[in-house]
Amino acid sequence: MLDDRLVELNLVELLHDADGVRAVEGGTPGEQVAVVEFLLAICYASGTYPESAAEWPAWVDRKDALRPAAEWLAKRPEDEVWDLFHPEEPLGQNALLAPFLDKHGAGPAQLVIERVGDYNQFFDHHHLEHPSPLSVAEAFRAMLTQHVYGPAGRARISGKETLGATITNLAATRLGTRIRVIALGDSLGETLRLNLAPVSGPAGTLNRTWTVGKERRGFTAKATPRTVEGPADLHSYLGRSVLLRPTRTGEYVDRVLLGAGEVLELGDEHLQDAVYLGKKGDGTRKPLWASATRAVWREAHALYAAVDEARRSGGGRNDGSTLYRRLALFPPEGVAPEPGQRPARRVELWTVGLVAKQTTAIAWVDGTFPFAPGLEAELYEASYRGSVLAEFLAGALYKAAYAAWRVAYPNPKPTDKVLQIARFDARERHWEATREPFELLMEETALGEDVGASLREYAAAIATAARRFLAECLDSLPRNAQGAKARAAALRRFDDELGQPKAPAELPGGTTA
């Protein structure tokens, strides 16, 4: 796709034929999001977006709606360079680093978030010196990903010998601390249109390179967050100062210099896809974040709650100010659409986040959840109850493991307790195995199946599996009287939990709603 050093030509073709492309490519979910972000920025910069929220549903269905962006890109002035390796205006990069690249740069692995390791890069990072080159396409996508998802830490660059002391201070970039939600359509073109919003003020300019356009920060003092000029600025901001060195043939990148970039002052209008779960210590709302221990699907009800709230707020008061409010503008299935708009549609909500432990990137997490206009309440009910059921069973599994531990280890050392209980704890297997039934539950709900019946089937399936996982964990007990007693105590405790008055009604033996 983006395999030419003059990427403009390929981007023109991509935008022109976006409805013939299924999706963008990328080695990780984060890379794919970063490319979508860049394409959204081009669309906004070219003026390619719906005029109003009222127009948005019909505009999403226009197959030619992105052609103006392709035409705008193809007609850029000759003095506006879109070259990754231009000596003065390298695309997406900071040419001020050029005098220091050869001496202070590292191998191209430093550009790839997953390969860096700890972003406190003054530690021993010999692997970053590895000279194995990246193709131009890989380097371009990795650079975009750094701008969007780069973790906080300390850059492996000398501020004293380059641009200033604070160039080593890597701030977490715009999406590095939260889940990004993208509405997916049947094609790349529809996906872009679903995520392009009406603009009330200026759309802003695209951040093509560090040294052209707006005045950017220096690196002799701590950065002051700058005001976002518009969505084109937001989706293309340069979260890192980075410079790439090409090989002699220009087909690969063999050296990289990377330091701190821009810092933005963000408001609610800049987080139109954010899903809020709770509040920070200062009382402000906290967007859903990526977790290594809590899968995104366990919080899916928050997505549907956001759309359901927008739907219930009333069509006349829906200003389309967030992704979820705009999705609520689609007519429910069975309701006559506006002229030219298709009557029923299917949208997937794609969630992507980067799990980081302090300054170390751990893993990408993502999930896809179905959305059908008019079924927001049902989808919320299914996802919320599905999560409650899974949480309840996880609690029952832990209590069962504790019951086995009390019998199997009558005189334990306090320091051994955690590991001893873990021997019988089936929760990890339970969570891994529950995702697929949960996805089936949501799929059935999006197709209009009865939520109550689907929840009961789901509950029976995951309860049966959870008890089996517990029994298999208990197989490690010795084949003697004490082992049999521990096994019986654990299984009895698990069954008793499912029969408690507080157990969810959908579970076999549950009595509450």
Secondary structure as GFF3:
##gff-version 3
##sequence-region A 1 513
A	DSSP	alpha_helix	8	16	.	.	.	ID=ss1
A	DSSP	three_ten_helix	18	20	.	.	.	ID=ss2
A	DSSP	alpha_helix	29	45	.	.	.	ID=ss3
A	DSSP	alpha_helix	56	60	.	.	.	ID=ss4
A	DSSP	alpha_helix	67	74	.	.	.	ID=ss5
A	DSSP	three_ten_helix	95	100	.	.	.	ID=ss6
A	DSSP	alpha_helix	101	104	.	.	.	ID=ss7
A	DSSP	three_ten_helix	108	111	.	.	.	ID=ss8
A	DSSP	alpha_helix	113	116	.	.	.	ID=ss9
A	DSSP	three_ten_helix	126	129	.	.	.	ID=ss10
A	DSSP	beta_strand	134	135	.	.	.	ID=ss11
A	DSSP	alpha_helix	136	149	.	.	.	ID=ss12
A	DSSP	beta_strand	153	154	.	.	.	ID=ss13
A	DSSP	three_ten_helix	165	168	.	.	.	ID=ss14
A	DSSP	beta_strand	169	170	.	.	.	ID=ss15
A	DSSP	beta_strand	180	184	.	.	.	ID=ss16
A	DSSP	alpha_helix	188	195	.	.	.	ID=ss17
A	DSSP	beta_strand	226	227	.	.	.	ID=ss18
A	DSSP	alpha_helix	231	236	.	.	.	ID=ss19
A	DSSP	beta_strand	240	246	.	.	.	ID=ss20
A	DSSP	beta_strand	252	260	.	.	.	ID=ss21
A	DSSP	beta_strand	264	265	.	.	.	ID=ss22
A	DSSP	three_ten_helix	268	270	.	.	.	ID=ss23
A	DSSP	beta_strand	276	279	.	.	.	ID=ss24
A	DSSP	beta_strand	285	287	.	.	.	ID=ss25
A	DSSP	three_ten_helix	296	299	.	.	.	ID=ss26
A	DSSP	alpha_helix	300	312	.	.	.	ID=ss27
A	DSSP	three_ten_helix	315	317	.	.	.	ID=ss28
A	DSSP	alpha_helix	323	327	.	.	.	ID=ss29
A	DSSP	beta_strand	347	357	.	.	.	ID=ss30
A	DSSP	beta_strand	360	371	.	.	.	ID=ss31
A	DSSP	alpha_helix	376	408	.	.	.	ID=ss32
A	DSSP	three_ten_helix	414	416	.	.	.	ID=ss33
A	DSSP	alpha_helix	417	422	.	.	.	ID=ss34
A	DSSP	alpha_helix	427	446	.	.	.	ID=ss35
A	DSSP	alpha_helix	451	474	.	.	.	ID=ss36
A	DSSP	alpha_helix	481	498	.	.	.	ID=ss37
###
